[in-house]
């Protein structure tokens, strides 16, 4: 099982962000959050006795800005989990953080000492003008300093998060950010295209014509040339937006893409466990009240088999390893080439897909248009499913 802990606080909100988090200008995480989180861990451990779920293989503090927590708070949470759940001996413990808050004196060494084994740092760009435009609170030189501090603190598994397709960004500018990030020698890199989410300040600015986003051709070059640069520097792409040196794929996210069960804790955290899915209240006070009242997993939705099948296809196709035909067959009860063979062959002909007797996988060009490809594929799979549903005859 994967454990996700949502830490819904940031020093300041970035203009493009649609994640649930509240601004904490003084950076002090409220005690209410920590007390409720510990109570949520306790309650879940009672609801899920050790024998009923797999050992915890990954604990992921995501946000928000988990690096606003004090190391003693992180340590208390990890101790509570270890005391109440079966935790795998090689459990990966990741903490997301921003360079400005990770630079606090002593924090990195204390995080390492309390059991955090992997740091995922929100760098976003190595260009100070882009960082200012995004509303980030750090500079490129601070990123370099924090990576050096993390190494001195004993972190041997570092990931840097970067963003491309930024307003005003050129292909050369993006490749320069990537090259500088590689020079820092992280074990893992994530490279997400900026997506303008509805209701964010960036959305308002785009509507007002204030954001000049790169055109389609530049975006394509950023993805393909960026990918080539990373592969050249020893980072293998294992998911559309994720690259790693051998042995350093993110176990937690890989678990999501492969369909593992996960328990989410904290405001707005999503869980998927034993065929059901639910979301914790996306508000600190409401979440704390429901935990205090012993209300866990309110309004869980059963995941219908057809949804599970489409989610599996969509998530597996995000990975470089692709979708094993046997996985599709086990869920659908039919073979994928039978359900969508002609469409898959056409994708192969266009150079968007590779297919052999074991699996299908998107090519790099296919990854660029993955949403369109999966939507089209879903249509065909739904039609195939409908065609094999026996028509109801009149009652005799
Ligand atoms: S620091 Fe991260 S989570 Fe917080 S507002 Fe910025 S992008 Fe969103």
Boltz pocket constraint, residues with backbone or C-beta under 6 A from the ligand:
constraints:
  - pocket:
      binder: B
      contacts: [[A, 9], [A, 10], [A, 12], [A, 13], [A, 14], [A, 17], [A, 18], [A, 19], [A, 21], [A, 63], [A, 64], [A, 65], [A, 98], [A, 122]]
      max_distance: 6.0
